[in-house]
Amino acid sequence: IHIWMGRLDEAEASARRLIALHDEHLRRCGRRLPIAAFGYARLSEVLLQRNQLPQALAAAQESRALAEPWQQMDALFESYTHLARAFHAGGDAASALALLHRLEYLIRDRSLWLTSMTQMEQARLYLASPQDPSGIERAYSWAAAHPLPAEGKLVFRDHALYLTHTLLMLHEAATDRQSAYNGRGLIDRLLPLLEASGAFGLALQASVLGALLDAALGEVDSALGRLLMCLRQAEPQGYVRLFVDHGAPMYSLLTRVPATEPTYAYARELLGALASPSPPTVSPARPAQASLVEPLSDRELDVLRLLATALTAAEIADELCVATSTVRSHTKAIYGKLGVHTRLEAIDAARGLGLIPSL
């Protein structure tokens, strides 16, 4: 709740209190408490938001170590999603995606809600890696299967759905002006709901997207006004990833913060965290494997993405719920279509074609 409210300091304090209780129990009883996975997961979220990547990764790994023996679904979801976010922030999108695929396998048929949330997390990861055309296609598939409700009252429970659809509209904004208008309209409807609920942390996320959509529409003054408001609210709590995760468009907007603005130094720190991003890659609305004589099937693409991780053939089979021999057959077909002979050659070729992210 503190994270939703934008109170990162209080969220960190609560998480550390839970971890301290766990450590005390461990000293007294010699047993680890799996429920402490929640504390480590939320600590990882705060540390990641502040761009403390090694510490965020370590906390998320501890969360997973506690959650896996327990096999409680909410704990698995918390630990796996925060570990995936930490991997992705560190540049390892392949490992992040493999984790989310495994999470979906672990909770499949056990919770429709958490399965849906996991698929949404996958869609966000795809949108954060626009250089992967097949991933963007999967994000569109998720959106088609989880549409926005018809015009009517928005409900707080579905705020993550609204924000994820807005991310997709922002992705389309470079080539589709109407998507930018639609996204901004959704944000303007969502903000009053979030603010009335006291969820000012979530409102910050929405406002940052609103600023980027304004910029995509060429309304620079409006975009800068929204950004300055976000900076003033975010600086006291040390938000970093809230801004830098948006890459080049955010870099361009941050450079417009005037030196007379009280948050100017904060904006310069964020620019430093962003470094000098490369220009954004504009993907077509419906990407395709145009450069291959014979496109890879959806299942072959699944195998290909996992080949880019450290998983063995048997572990890939476990992830996809198929026989190891089936994975080997798909791998052979992938090699043939890519014109390669080894796993490393396949990964290099796939990255060159944009079928998997270049890390």
Salt bridges, closest charged atoms under 4 A:
ASP9 OD1 - ARG50 NH2 2.46
GLU10 OE1 - HIS2 NE2 3.24
GLU10 OE2 - ARG7 NE 3.89
GLU12 OE2 - ARG16 NE 2.98
GLU12 OE1 - ARG50 NH1 2.79
ASP23 OD1 - HIS22 ND1 3.21
GLU24 OE1 - ARG27 NH2 2.62
GLU24 OE2 - ARG28 NE 3.67
GLU45 OE1 - ARG42 NH1 2.50
GLU45 OE1 - HIS82 NE2 2.97
GLU62 OE2 - ARG32 NH2 2.80
GLU68 OE2 - ARG64 NE 3.22
GLU78 OE2 - ARG42 NH2 2.93
GLU78 OE1 - HIS82 ND1 3.68
GLU121 OE2 - ARG85 NE 2.63
GLU151 OE2 - ARG189 NH1 3.75
ASP158 OD1 - ARG157 NE 3.96
ASP188 OD1 - ARG226 NH2 3.09
ASP214 OD1 - ARG184 NH1 2.84
ASP214 OD2 - ARG226 NE 2.80
GLU219 OE1 - ARG184 NH1 2.42
ASP245 OD1 - ARG241 NH2 2.61
GLU261 OE1 - ARG232 NH2 2.98
GLU294 OE2 - LYS337 NZ 3.67
GLU300 OE1 - LYS337 NZ 2.75
ASP302 OD1 - ARG138 NH2 2.56
ASP302 OD2 - ARG299 NH1 3.42
ASP302 OD1 - ARG305 NH1 3.53
ASP318 OD2 - ARG102 NH1 3.19
